[in-house]
Amino acid sequence: MEALERRLHKRGFKRTDGFMFECTACGNNSMLTYGIMGKTGGRTIRLCVHCGATKSWLSGAGMGSASEDPDFDLERFLA
């Protein structure tokens, strides 16, 4: 888990919320939220520290509406 957090921070992602949310995969309140925002848009990643499940959303410029990235793979994204 620490290695994943280091890799996310290295790419510019920061924790955007201090709360843990419920994971839809395992049902525990263990989802951490990371995000990055730039001029052309951003990405939000939720990572479960209990089971390792991930979800990601992409948003357009100006904090527009976010759409889920259904094929998101965190390991491939951080490679």
mmCIF file of the N, C-alpha and C atoms, coordinates in Angstrom:
data_MODEL
# 
_entry.id   MODEL 
# 
loop_
_atom_site.group_PDB 
_atom_site.id 
_atom_site.type_symbol 
_atom_site.label_atom_id 
_atom_site.label_alt_id 
_atom_site.label_comp_id 
_atom_site.label_asym_id 
_atom_site.label_entity_id 
_atom_site.label_seq_id 
_atom_site.pdbx_PDB_ins_code 
_atom_site.Cartn_x 
_atom_site.Cartn_y 
_atom_site.Cartn_z 
_atom_site.occupancy 
_atom_site.B_iso_or_equiv 
_atom_site.pdbx_formal_charge 
_atom_site.auth_seq_id 
_atom_site.auth_comp_id 
_atom_site.auth_asym_id 
_atom_site.auth_atom_id 
_atom_site.pdbx_PDB_model_num 
ATOM 1   N N  . MET A 1 1  ? 0.816   -1.194 0.000   1.00 0.00 ? 1  MET A N  1 
ATOM 2   C CA . MET A 1 1  ? 0.000   0.000  0.000   1.00 0.00 ? 1  MET A CA 1 
ATOM 3   C C  . MET A 1 1  ? 0.864   1.264  0.000   1.00 0.00 ? 1  MET A C  1 
ATOM 4   N N  . GLU A 1 2  ? 1.901   1.279  0.816   1.00 0.00 ? 2  GLU A N  1 
ATOM 5   C CA . GLU A 1 2  ? 2.786   2.446  0.871   1.00 0.00 ? 2  GLU A CA 1 
ATOM 6   C C  . GLU A 1 2  ? 3.462   2.687  -0.471  1.00 0.00 ? 2  GLU A C  1 
ATOM 7   N N  . ALA A 1 3  ? 3.812   1.602  -1.154  1.00 0.00 ? 3  ALA A N  1 
ATOM 8   C CA . ALA A 1 3  ? 4.453   1.738  -2.462  1.00 0.00 ? 3  ALA A CA 1 
ATOM 9   C C  . ALA A 1 3  ? 3.489   2.380  -3.465  1.00 0.00 ? 3  ALA A C  1 
ATOM 10  N N  . LEU A 1 4  ? 2.220   1.990  -3.427  1.00 0.00 ? 4  LEU A N  1 
ATOM 11  C CA . LEU A 1 4  ? 1.230   2.586  -4.325  1.00 0.00 ? 4  LEU A CA 1 
ATOM 12  C C  . LEU A 1 4  ? 1.059   4.073  -4.024  1.00 0.00 ? 4  LEU A C  1 
ATOM 13  N N  . GLU A 1 5  ? 1.008   4.422  -2.734  1.00 0.00 ? 5  GLU A N  1 
ATOM 14  C CA . GLU A 1 5  ? 0.862   5.827  -2.365  1.00 0.00 ? 5  GLU A CA 1 
ATOM 15  C C  . GLU A 1 5  ? 2.066   6.646  -2.836  1.00 0.00 ? 5  GLU A C  1 
ATOM 16  N N  . ARG A 1 6  ? 3.264   6.095  -2.699  1.00 0.00 ? 6  ARG A N  1 
ATOM 17  C CA . ARG A 1 6  ? 4.462   6.796  -3.173  1.00 0.00 ? 6  ARG A CA 1 
ATOM 18  C C  . ARG A 1 6  ? 4.398   7.024  -4.674  1.00 0.00 ? 6  ARG A C  1 
ATOM 19  N N  . ARG A 1 7  ? 3.963   5.997  -5.398  1.00 0.00 ? 7  ARG A N  1 
ATOM 20  C CA . ARG A 1 7  ? 3.884   6.118  -6.849  1.00 0.00 ? 7  ARG A CA 1 
ATOM 21  C C  . ARG A 1 7  ? 2.819   7.135  -7.270  1.00 0.00 ? 7  ARG A C  1 
ATOM 22  N N  . LEU A 1 8  ? 1.697   7.179  -6.541  1.00 0.00 ? 8  LEU A N  1 
ATOM 23  C CA . LEU A 1 8  ? 0.672   8.177  -6.827  1.00 0.00 ? 8  LEU A CA 1 
ATOM 24  C C  . LEU A 1 8  ? 1.192   9.585  -6.552  1.00 0.00 ? 8  LEU A C  1 
ATOM 25  N N  . HIS A 1 9  ? 1.865   9.768  -5.406  1.00 0.00 ? 9  HIS A N  1 
ATOM 26  C CA . HIS A 1 9  ? 2.424   11.076 -5.070  1.00 0.00 ? 9  HIS A CA 1 
ATOM 27  C C  . HIS A 1 9  ? 3.479   11.502 -6.088  1.00 0.00 ? 9  HIS A C  1 
ATOM 28  N N  . LYS A 1 10 ? 4.258   10.546 -6.571  1.00 0.00 ? 10 LYS A N  1 
ATOM 29  C CA . LYS A 1 10 ? 5.292   10.847 -7.569  1.00 0.00 ? 10 LYS A CA 1 
ATOM 30  C C  . LYS A 1 10 ? 4.664   11.369 -8.858  1.00 0.00 ? 10 LYS A C  1 
ATOM 31  N N  . ARG A 1 11 ? 3.454   10.909 -9.165  1.00 0.00 ? 11 ARG A N  1 
ATOM 32  C CA . ARG A 1 11 ? 2.740   11.361 -10.363 1.00 0.00 ? 11 ARG A CA 1 
ATOM 33  C C  . ARG A 1 11 ? 1.952   12.644 -10.131 1.00 0.00 ? 11 ARG A C  1 
ATOM 34  N N  . GLY A 1 12 ? 1.971   13.155 -8.884  1.00 0.00 ? 12 GLY A N  1 
ATOM 35  C CA . GLY A 1 12 ? 1.288   14.413 -8.595  1.00 0.00 ? 12 GLY A CA 1 
ATOM 36  C C  . GLY A 1 12 ? -0.049  14.282 -7.906  1.00 0.00 ? 12 GLY A C  1 
ATOM 37  N N  . PHE A 1 13 ? -0.485  13.065 -7.605  1.00 0.00 ? 13 PHE A N  1 
ATOM 38  C CA . PHE A 1 13 ? -1.763  12.865 -6.936  1.00 0.00 ? 13 PHE A CA 1 
ATOM 39  C C  . PHE A 1 13 ? -1.619  13.158 -5.445  1.00 0.00 ? 13 PHE A C  1 
ATOM 40  N N  . LYS A 1 14 ? -2.684  13.740 -4.881  1.00 0.00 ? 14 LYS A N  1 
ATOM 41  C CA . LYS A 1 14 ? -2.708  14.043 -3.457  1.00 0.00 ? 14 LYS A CA 1 
ATOM 42  C C  . LYS A 1 14 ? -4.026  13.557 -2.880  1.00 0.00 ? 14 LYS A C  1 
ATOM 43  N N  . ARG A 1 15 ? -4.027  13.258 -1.582  1.00 0.00 ? 15 ARG A N  1 
ATOM 44  C CA . ARG A 1 15 ? -5.280  12.891 -0.918  1.00 0.00 ? 15 ARG A CA 1 
ATOM 45  C C  . ARG A 1 15 ? -6.201  14.100 -0.962  1.00 0.00 ? 15 ARG A C  1 
ATOM 46  N N  . THR A 1 16 ? -7.394  13.907 -1.479  1.00 0.00 ? 16 THR A N  1 
ATOM 47  C CA . THR A 1 16 ? -8.330  15.018 -1.612  1.00 0.00 ? 16 THR A CA 1 
ATOM 48  C C  . THR A 1 16 ? -9.387  15.024 -0.524  1.00 0.00 ? 16 THR A C  1 
ATOM 49  N N  . ASP A 1 17 ? -9.456  13.965 0.242   1.00 0.00 ? 17 ASP A N  1 
ATOM 50  C CA . ASP A 1 17 ? -10.466 13.870 1.278   1.00 0.00 ? 17 ASP A CA 1 
ATOM 51  C C  . ASP A 1 17 ? -9.878  13.104 2.456   1.00 0.00 ? 17 ASP A C  1 
ATOM 52  N N  . GLY A 1 18 ? -10.060 13.610 3.652   1.00 0.00 ? 18 GLY A N  1 
ATOM 53  C CA . GLY A 1 18 ? -9.528  12.962 4.842   1.00 0.00 ? 18 GLY A CA 1 
ATOM 54  C C  . GLY A 1 18 ? -10.374 11.794 5.327   1.00 0.00 ? 18 GLY A C  1 
ATOM 55  N N  . PHE A 1 19 ? -11.571 11.635 4.767   1.00 0.00 ? 19 PHE A N  1 
ATOM 56  C CA . PHE A 1 19 ? -12.466 10.568 5.186   1.00 0.00 ? 19 PHE A CA 1 
ATOM 57  C C  . PHE A 1 19 ? -12.235 9.307  4.357   1.00 0.00 ? 19 PHE A C  1 
ATOM 58  N N  . MET A 1 20 ? -12.593 8.168  4.935   1.00 0.00 ? 20 MET A N  1 
ATOM 59  C CA . MET A 1 20 ? -12.587 6.903  4.198   1.00 0.00 ? 20 MET A CA 1 
ATOM 60  C C  . MET A 1 20 ? -14.029 6.582  3.836   1.00 0.00 ? 20 MET A C  1 
ATOM 61  N N  . PHE A 1 21 ? -14.229 6.121  2.613   1.00 0.00 ? 21 PHE A N  1 
ATOM 62  C CA . PHE A 1 21 ? -15.563 5.811  2.123   1.00 0.00 ? 21 PHE A CA 1 
ATOM 63  C C  . PHE A 1 21 ? -15.762 4.302  2.040   1.00 0.00 ? 21 PHE A C  1 
ATOM 64  N N  . GLU A 1 22 ? -17.023 3.893  1.916   1.00 0.00 ? 22 GLU A N  1 
ATOM 65  C CA . GLU A 1 22 ? -17.338 2.468  1.847   1.00 0.00 ? 22 GLU A CA 1 
ATOM 66  C C  . GLU A 1 22 ? -16.949 1.903  0.488   1.00 0.00 ? 22 GLU A C  1 
ATOM 67  N N  . CYS A 1 23 ? -16.230 0.800  0.524   1.00 0.00 ? 23 CYS A N  1 
ATOM 68  C CA . CYS A 1 23 ? -15.823 0.092  -0.689  1.00 0.00 ? 23 CYS A CA 1 
ATOM 69  C C  . CYS A 1 23 ? -16.991 -0.770 -1.164  1.00 0.00 ? 23 CYS A C  1 
ATOM 70  N N  . THR A 1 24 ? -17.324 -0.659 -2.431  1.00 0.00 ? 24 THR A N  1 
ATOM 71  C CA . THR A 1 24 ? -18.427 -1.458 -2.970  1.00 0.00 ? 24 THR A CA 1 
ATOM 72  C C  . THR A 1 24 ? -18.033 -2.920 -3.156  1.00 0.00 ? 24 THR A C  1 
ATOM 73  N N  . ALA A 1 25 ? -16.734 -3.202 -3.196  1.00 0.00 ? 25 ALA A N  1 
ATOM 74  C CA . ALA A 1 25 ? -16.266 -4.575 -3.389  1.00 0.00 ? 25 ALA A CA 1 
ATOM 75  C C  . ALA A 1 25 ? -16.275 -5.380 -2.086  1.00 0.00 ? 25 ALA A C  1 
ATOM 76  N N  . CYS A 1 26 ? -15.779 -4.784 -0.994  1.00 0.00 ? 26 CYS A N  1 
ATOM 77  C CA . CYS A 1 26 ? -15.657 -5.541 0.258   1.00 0.00 ? 26 CYS A CA 1 
ATOM 78  C C  . CYS A 1 26 ? -16.573 -5.039 1.374   1.00 0.00 ? 26 CYS A C  1 
ATOM 79  N N  . GLY A 1 27 ? -17.169 -3.858 1.206   1.00 0.00 ? 27 GLY A N  1 
ATOM 80  C CA . GLY A 1 27 ? -18.111 -3.343 2.187   1.00 0.00 ? 27 GLY A CA 1 
ATOM 81  C C  . GLY A 1 27 ? -17.485 -2.632 3.382   1.00 0.00 ? 27 GLY A C  1 
ATOM 82  N N  . ASN A 1 28 ? -16.171 -2.542 3.438   1.00 0.00 ? 28 ASN A N  1 
ATOM 83  C CA . ASN A 1 28 ? -15.498 -1.849 4.541   1.00 0.00 ? 28 ASN A CA 1 
ATOM 84  C C  . ASN A 1 28 ? -15.375 -0.362 4.248   1.00 0.00 ? 28 ASN A C  1 
ATOM 85  N N  . ASN A 1 29 ? -15.308 0.445  5.283   1.00 0.00 ? 29 ASN A N  1 
ATOM 86  C CA . ASN A 1 29 ? -15.043 1.875  5.124   1.00 0.00 ? 29 ASN A CA 1 
ATOM 87  C C  . ASN A 1 29 ? -13.547 2.059  5.019   1.00 0.00 ? 29 ASN A C  1 
ATOM 88  N N  . SER A 1 30 ? -13.003 1.788  3.845   1.00 0.00 ? 30 SER A N  1 
ATOM 89  C CA . SER A 1 30 ? -11.551 1.798  3.674   1.00 0.00 ? 30 SER A CA 1 
ATOM 90  C C  . SER A 1 30 ? -11.110 2.355  2.316   1.00 0.00 ? 30 SER A C  1 
ATOM 91  N N  . MET A 1 31 ? -11.958 3.138  1.666   1.00 0.00 ? 31 MET A N  1 
ATOM 92  C CA . MET A 1 31 ? -11.600 3.732  0.374   1.00 0.00 ? 31 MET A CA 1 
ATOM 93  C C  . MET A 1 31 ? -10.980 5.105  0.589   1.00 0.00 ? 31 MET A C  1 
ATOM 94  N N  . LEU A 1 32 ? -9.749  5.281  0.101   1.00 0.00 ? 32 LEU A N  1 
ATOM 95  C CA . LEU A 1 32 ? -9.062  6.564  0.134   1.00 0.00 ? 32 LEU A CA 1 
ATOM 96  C C  . LEU A 1 32 ? -9.244  7.253  -1.214  1.00 0.00 ? 32 LEU A C  1 
ATOM 97  N N  . THR A 1 33 ? -9.313  8.572  -1.212  1.00 0.00 ? 33 THR A N  1 
ATOM 98  C CA . THR A 1 33 ? -9.525  9.334  -2.439  1.00 0.00 ? 33 THR A CA 1 
ATOM 99  C C  . THR A 1 33 ? -8.289  10.169 -2.759  1.00 0.00 ? 33 THR A C  1 
ATOM 100 N N  . TYR A 1 34 ? -7.791  10.023 -3.978  1.00 0.00 ? 34 TYR A N  1 
ATOM 101 C CA . TYR A 1 34 ? -6.644  10.781 -4.483  1.00 0.00 ? 34 TYR A CA 1 
ATOM 102 C C  . TYR A 1 34 ? -7.086  11.530 -5.728  1.00 0.00 ? 34 TYR A C  1 
ATOM 103 N N  . GLY A 1 35 ? -6.502  12.682 -5.968  1.00 0.00 ? 35 GLY A N  1 
ATOM 104 C CA . GLY A 1 35 ? -6.883  13.439 -7.144  1.00 0.00 ? 35 GLY A CA 1 
ATOM 105 C C  . GLY A 1 35 ? -5.760  14.295 -7.680  1.00 0.00 ? 35 GLY A C  1 
ATOM 106 N N  . ILE A 1 36 ? -5.927  14.668 -8.935  1.00 0.00 ? 36 ILE A N  1 
ATOM 107 C CA . ILE A 1 36 ? -5.011  15.585 -9.601  1.00 0.00 ? 36 ILE A CA 1 
ATOM 108 C C  . ILE A 1 36 ? -5.856  16.422 -10.546 1.00 0.00 ? 36 ILE A C  1 
ATOM 109 N N  . MET A 1 37 ? -5.525  17.719 -10.638 1.00 0.00 ? 37 MET A N  1 
ATOM 110 C CA . MET A 1 37 ? -6.285  18.613 -11.500 1.00 0.00 ? 37 MET A CA 1 
ATOM 111 C C  . MET A 1 37 ? -5.313  19.500 -12.263 1.00 0.00 ? 37 MET A C  1 
ATOM 112 N N  . GLY A 1 38 ? -5.583  19.695 -13.522 1.00 0.00 ? 38 GLY A N  1 
ATOM 113 C CA . GLY A 1 38 ? -4.773  20.571 -14.370 1.00 0.00 ? 38 GLY A CA 1 
ATOM 114 C C  . GLY A 1 38 ? -5.665  21.446 -15.220 1.00 0.00 ? 38 GLY A C  1 
ATOM 115 N N  . LYS A 1 39 ? -5.082  22.184 -16.117 1.00 0.00 ? 39 LYS A N  1 
ATOM 116 C CA . LYS A 1 39 ? -5.850  23.094 -16.979 1.00 0.00 ? 39 LYS A CA 1 
ATOM 117 C C  . LYS A 1 39 ? -6.795  22.353 -17.909 1.00 0.00 ? 39 LYS A C  1 
ATOM 118 N N  . THR A 1 40 ? -6.398  21.165 -18.332 1.00 0.00 ? 40 THR A N  1 
ATOM 119 C CA . THR A 1 40 ? -7.211  20.426 -19.302 1.00 0.00 ? 40 THR A CA 1 
ATOM 120 C C  . THR A 1 40 ? -8.135  19.410 -18.653 1.00 0.00 ? 40 THR A C  1 
ATOM 121 N N  . GLY A 1 41 ? -8.126  19.289 -17.341 1.00 0.00 ? 41 GLY A N  1 
ATOM 122 C CA . GLY A 1 41 ? -8.997  18.350 -16.653 1.00 0.00 ? 41 GLY A CA 1 
ATOM 123 C C  . GLY A 1 41 ? -8.272  17.664 -15.520 1.00 0.00 ? 41 GLY A C  1 
ATOM 124 N N  . GLY A 1 42 ? -8.839  16.589 -15.049 1.00 0.00 ? 42 GLY A N  1 
ATOM 125 C CA . GLY A 1 42 ? -8.224  15.896 -13.933 1.00 0.00 ? 42 GLY A CA 1 
ATOM 126 C C  . GLY A 1 42 ? -8.689  14.460 -13.812 1.00 0.00 ? 42 GLY A C  1 
ATOM 127 N N  . ARG A 1 43 ? -8.203  13.812 -12.763 1.00 0.00 ? 43 ARG A N  1 
ATOM 128 C CA . ARG A 1 43 ? -8.556  12.427 -12.490 1.00 0.00 ? 43 ARG A CA 1 
ATOM 129 C C  . ARG A 1 43 ? -8.705  12.261 -10.988 1.00 0.00 ? 43 ARG A C  1 
ATOM 130 N N  . THR A 1 44 ? -9.707  11.493 -10.590 1.00 0.00 ? 44 THR A N  1 
ATOM 131 C CA . THR A 1 44 ? -9.915  11.110 -9.202  1.00 0.00 ? 44 THR A CA 1 
ATOM 132 C C  . THR A 1 44 ? -9.800  9.595  -9.123  1.00 0.00 ? 44 THR A C  1 
ATOM 133 N N  . ILE A 1 45 ? -9.050  9.123  -8.145  1.00 0.00 ? 45 ILE A N  1 
ATOM 134 C CA . ILE A 1 45 ? -8.866  7.690  -7.951  1.00 0.00 ? 45 ILE A CA 1 
ATOM 135 C C  . ILE A 1 45 ? -9.287  7.342  -6.528  1.00 0.00 ? 45 ILE A C  1 
ATOM 136 N N  . ARG A 1 46 ? -10.094 6.315  -6.400  1.00 0.00 ? 46 ARG A N  1 
ATOM 137 C CA . ARG A 1 46 ? -10.432 5.772  -5.077  1.00 0.00 ? 46 ARG A CA 1 
ATOM 138 C C  . ARG A 1 46 ? -9.786  4.404  -4.967  1.00 0.00 ? 46 ARG A C  1 
ATOM 139 N N  . LEU A 1 47 ? -9.070  4.206  -3.854  1.00 0.00 ? 47 LEU A N  1 
ATOM 140 C CA . LEU A 1 47 ? -8.299  2.991  -3.623  1.00 0.00 ? 47 LEU A CA 1 
ATOM 141 C C  . LEU A 1 47 ? -8.680  2.408  -2.273  1.00 0.00 ? 47 LEU A C  1 
ATOM 142 N N  . CYS A 1 48 ? -9.089  1.150  -2.246  1.00 0.00 ? 48 CYS A N  1 
ATOM 143 C CA . CYS A 1 48 ? -9.451  0.474  -1.001  1.00 0.00 ? 48 CYS A CA 1 
ATOM 144 C C  . CYS A 1 48 ? -8.196  -0.092 -0.356  1.00 0.00 ? 48 CYS A C  1 
ATOM 145 N N  . VAL A 1 49 ? -7.925  0.310  0.887   1.00 0.00 ? 49 VAL A N  1 
ATOM 146 C CA . VAL A 1 49 ? -6.743  -0.178 1.585   1.00 0.00 ? 49 VAL A CA 1 
ATOM 147 C C  . VAL A 1 49 ? -6.971  -1.582 2.153   1.00 0.00 ? 49 VAL A C  1 
ATOM 148 N N  . HIS A 1 50 ? -8.210  -2.046 2.135   1.00 0.00 ? 50 HIS A N  1 
ATOM 149 C CA . HIS A 1 50 ? -8.512  -3.381 2.671   1.00 0.00 ? 50 HIS A CA 1 
ATOM 150 C C  . HIS A 1 50 ? -8.409  -4.465 1.608   1.00 0.00 ? 50 HIS A C  1 
ATOM 151 N N  . CYS A 1 51 ? -9.058  -4.246 0.454   1.00 0.00 ? 51 CYS A N  1 
ATOM 152 C CA . CYS A 1 51 ? -9.078  -5.296 -0.576  1.00 0.00 ? 51 CYS A CA 1 
ATOM 153 C C  . CYS A 1 51 ? -8.315  -4.920 -1.848  1.00 0.00 ? 51 CYS A C  1 
ATOM 154 N N  . GLY A 1 52 ? -7.921  -3.648 -1.998  1.00 0.00 ? 52 GLY A N  1 
ATOM 155 C CA . GLY A 1 52 ? -7.157  -3.228 -3.168  1.00 0.00 ? 52 GLY A CA 1 
ATOM 156 C C  . GLY A 1 52 ? -7.987  -2.824 -4.372  1.00 0.00 ? 52 GLY A C  1 
ATOM 157 N N  . ALA A 1 53 ? -9.314  -2.789 -4.229  1.00 0.00 ? 53 ALA A N  1 
ATOM 158 C CA . ALA A 1 53 ? -10.172 -2.386 -5.346  1.00 0.00 ? 53 ALA A CA 1 
ATOM 159 C C  . ALA A 1 53 ? -9.933  -0.919 -5.683  1.00 0.00 ? 53 ALA A C  1 
ATOM 160 N N  . THR A 1 54 ? -10.024 -0.576 -6.961  1.00 0.00 ? 54 THR A N  1 
ATOM 161 C CA . THR A 1 54 ? -9.835  0.812  -7.392  1.00 0.00 ? 54 THR A CA 1 
ATOM 162 C C  . THR A 1 54 ? -10.952 1.231  -8.337  1.00 0.00 ? 54 THR A C  1 
ATOM 163 N N  . LYS A 1 55 ? -11.254 2.521  -8.320  1.00 0.00 ? 55 LYS A N  1 
ATOM 164 C CA . LYS A 1 55 ? -12.168 3.144  -9.270  1.00 0.00 ? 55 LYS A CA 1 
ATOM 165 C C  . LYS A 1 55 ? -11.558 4.468  -9.649  1.00 0.00 ? 55 LYS A C  1 
ATOM 166 N N  . SER A 1 56 ? -11.848 4.935  -10.854 1.00 0.00 ? 56 SER A N  1 
ATOM 167 C CA . SER A 1 56 ? -11.295 6.190  -11.316 1.00 0.00 ? 56 SER A CA 1 
ATOM 168 C C  . SER A 1 56 ? -12.327 6.953  -12.138 1.00 0.00 ? 56 SER A C  1 
ATOM 169 N N  . TRP A 1 57 ? -12.263 8.291  -12.019 1.00 0.00 ? 57 TRP A N  1 
ATOM 170 C CA . TRP A 1 57 ? -13.128 9.180  -12.770 1.00 0.00 ? 57 TRP A CA 1 
ATOM 171 C C  . TRP A 1 57 ? -12.272 10.221 -13.464 1.00 0.00 ? 57 TRP A C  1 
ATOM 172 N N  . LEU A 1 58 ? -12.646 10.578 -14.691 1.00 0.00 ? 58 LEU A N  1 
ATOM 173 C CA . LEU A 1 58 ? -11.988 11.635 -15.456 1.00 0.00 ? 58 LEU A CA 1 
ATOM 174 C C  . LEU A 1 58 ? -12.928 12.822 -15.519 1.00 0.00 ? 58 LEU A C  1 
ATOM 175 N N  . SER A 1 59 ? -12.370 14.024 -15.380 1.00 0.00 ? 59 SER A N  1 
ATOM 176 C CA . SER A 1 59 ? -13.187 15.227 -15.495 1.00 0.00 ? 59 SER A CA 1 
ATOM 177 C C  . SER A 1 59 ? -12.556 16.152 -16.523 1.00 0.00 ? 59 SER A C  1 
ATOM 178 N N  . GLY A 1 60 ? -13.398 16.925 -17.159 1.00 0.00 ? 60 GLY A N  1 
ATOM 179 C CA . GLY A 1 60 ? -12.929 17.861 -18.171 1.00 0.00 ? 60 GLY A CA 1 
ATOM 180 C C  . GLY A 1 60 ? -12.408 19.142 -17.560 1.00 0.00 ? 60 GLY A C  1 
ATOM 181 N N  . ALA A 1 61 ? -12.010 20.056 -18.392 1.00 0.00 ? 61 ALA A N  1 
ATOM 182 C CA . ALA A 1 61 ? -11.482 21.344 -17.937 1.00 0.00 ? 61 ALA A CA 1 
ATOM 183 C C  . ALA A 1 61 ? -12.541 22.098 -17.143 1.00 0.00 ? 61 ALA A C  1 
ATOM 184 N N  . GLY A 1 62 ? -12.091 22.831 -16.134 1.00 0.00 ? 62 GLY A N  1 
ATOM 185 C CA . GLY A 1 62 ? -13.006 23.654 -15.348 1.00 0.00 ? 62 GLY A CA 1 
ATOM 186 C C  . GLY A 1 62 ? -13.856 22.880 -14.380 1.00 0.00 ? 62 GLY A C  1 
ATOM 187 N N  . MET A 1 63 ? -13.367 21.765 -13.915 1.00 0.00 ? 63 MET A N  1 
ATOM 188 C CA . MET A 1 63 ? -14.103 20.937 -12.946 1.00 0.00 ? 63 MET A CA 1 
ATOM 189 C C  . MET A 1 63 ? -15.485 20.547 -13.479 1.00 0.00 ? 63 MET A C  1 
ATOM 190 N N  . GLY A 1 64 ? -15.541 20.228 -14.755 1.00 0.00 ? 64 GLY A N  1 
ATOM 191 C CA . GLY A 1 64 ? -16.793 19.811 -15.373 1.00 0.00 ? 64 GLY A CA 1 
ATOM 192 C C  . GLY A 1 64 ? -17.241 18.468 -14.808 1.00 0.00 ? 64 GLY A C  1 
ATOM 193 N N  . SER A 1 65 ? -18.285 17.929 -15.373 1.00 0.00 ? 65 SER A N  1 
ATOM 194 C CA . SER A 1 65 ? -18.802 16.661 -14.877 1.00 0.00 ? 65 SER A CA 1 
ATOM 195 C C  . SER A 1 65 ? -17.780 15.547 -15.073 1.00 0.00 ? 65 SER A C  1 
ATOM 196 N N  . ALA A 1 66 ? -17.718 14.665 -14.102 1.00 0.00 ? 66 ALA A N  1 
ATOM 197 C CA . ALA A 1 66 ? -16.766 13.552 -14.139 1.00 0.00 ? 66 ALA A CA 1 
ATOM 198 C C  . ALA A 1 66 ? -17.456 12.308 -14.677 1.00 0.00 ? 66 ALA A C  1 
ATOM 199 N N  . SER A 1 67 ? -16.705 11.514 -15.436 1.00 0.00 ? 67 SER A N  1 
ATOM 200 C CA . SER A 1 67 ? -17.231 10.255 -15.937 1.00 0.00 ? 67 SER A CA 1 
ATOM 201 C C  . SER A 1 67 ? -16.303 9.128  -15.495 1.00 0.00 ? 67 SER A C  1 
ATOM 202 N N  . GLU A 1 68 ? -16.910 8.018  -15.089 1.00 0.00 ? 68 GLU A N  1 
ATOM 203 C CA . GLU A 1 68 ? -16.115 6.886  -14.600 1.00 0.00 ? 68 GLU A CA 1 
ATOM 204 C C  . GLU A 1 68 ? -15.332 6.262  -15.745 1.00 0.00 ? 68 GLU A C  1 
ATOM 205 N N  . ASP A 1 69 ? -14.109 5.863  -15.426 1.00 0.00 ? 69 ASP A N  1 
ATOM 206 C CA . ASP A 1 69 ? -13.235 5.166  -16.369 1.00 0.00 ? 69 ASP A CA 1 
ATOM 207 C C  . ASP A 1 69 ? -13.386 3.671  -16.078 1.00 0.00 ? 69 ASP A C  1 
ATOM 208 N N  . PRO A 1 70 ? -14.249 2.958  -16.819 1.00 0.00 ? 70 PRO A N  1 
ATOM 209 C CA . PRO A 1 70 ? -14.560 1.566  -16.477 1.00 0.00 ? 70 PRO A CA 1 
ATOM 210 C C  . PRO A 1 70 ? -13.393 0.593  -16.675 1.00 0.00 ? 70 PRO A C  1 
ATOM 211 N N  . ASP A 1 71 ? -12.448 0.919  -17.539 1.00 0.00 ? 71 ASP A N  1 
ATOM 212 C CA . ASP A 1 71 ? -11.329 0.011  -17.811 1.00 0.00 ? 71 ASP A CA 1 
ATOM 213 C C  . ASP A 1 71 ? -10.069 0.390  -17.043 1.00 0.00 ? 71 ASP A C  1 
ATOM 214 N N  . PHE A 1 72 ? -10.216 1.176  -15.973 1.00 0.00 ? 72 PHE A N  1 
ATOM 215 C CA . PHE A 1 72 ? -9.056  1.665  -15.229 1.00 0.00 ? 72 PHE A CA 1 
ATOM 216 C C  . PHE A 1 72 ? -8.346  0.525  -14.502 1.00 0.00 ? 72 PHE A C  1 
ATOM 217 N N  . ASP A 1 73 ? -7.029  0.458  -14.671 1.00 0.00 ? 73 ASP A N  1 
ATOM 218 C CA . ASP A 1 73 ? -6.172  -0.519 -13.991 1.00 0.00 ? 73 ASP A CA 1 
ATOM 219 C C  . ASP A 1 73 ? -5.036  0.276  -13.342 1.00 0.00 ? 73 ASP A C  1 
ATOM 220 N N  . LEU A 1 74 ? -5.001  0.334  -12.024 1.00 0.00 ? 74 LEU A N  1 
ATOM 221 C CA . LEU A 1 74 ? -4.040  1.154  -11.314 1.00 0.00 ? 74 LEU A CA 1 
ATOM 222 C C  . LEU A 1 74 ? -2.602  0.734  -11.595 1.00 0.00 ? 74 LEU A C  1 
ATOM 223 N N  . GLU A 1 75 ? -2.333  -0.537 -11.624 1.00 0.00 ? 75 GLU A N  1 
ATOM 224 C CA . GLU A 1 75 ? -0.958  -1.010 -11.881 1.00 0.00 ? 75 GLU A CA 1 
ATOM 225 C C  . GLU A 1 75 ? -0.487  -0.593 -13.270 1.00 0.00 ? 75 GLU A C  1 
ATOM 226 N N  . ARG A 1 76 ? -1.341  -0.731 -14.254 1.00 0.00 ? 76 ARG A N  1 
ATOM 227 C CA . ARG A 1 76 ? -0.985  -0.327 -15.624 1.00 0.00 ? 76 ARG A CA 1 
ATOM 228 C C  . ARG A 1 76 ? -0.827  1.192  -15.711 1.00 0.00 ? 76 ARG A C  1 
ATOM 229 N N  . PHE A 1 77 ? -1.685  1.922  -14.994 1.00 0.00 ? 77 PHE A N  1 
ATOM 230 C CA . PHE A 1 77 ? -1.640  3.375  -14.993 1.00 0.00 ? 77 PHE A CA 1 
ATOM 231 C C  . PHE A 1 77 ? -0.331  3.887  -14.381 1.00 0.00 ? 77 PHE A C  1 
ATOM 232 N N  . LEU A 1 78 ? 0.156   3.223  -13.331 1.00 0.00 ? 78 LEU A N  1 
ATOM 233 C CA . LEU A 1 78 ? 1.362   3.662  -12.638 1.00 0.00 ? 78 LEU A CA 1 
ATOM 234 C C  . LEU A 1 78 ? 2.642   3.098  -13.232 1.00 0.00 ? 78 LEU A C  1 
ATOM 235 N N  . ALA A 1 79 ? 2.526   2.207  -14.210 1.00 0.00 ? 79 ALA A N  1 
ATOM 236 C CA . ALA A 1 79 ? 3.720   1.601  -14.828 1.00 0.00 ? 79 ALA A CA 1 
ATOM 237 C C  . ALA A 1 79 ? 4.483   2.576  -15.676 1.00 0.00 ? 79 ALA A C  1 
# 
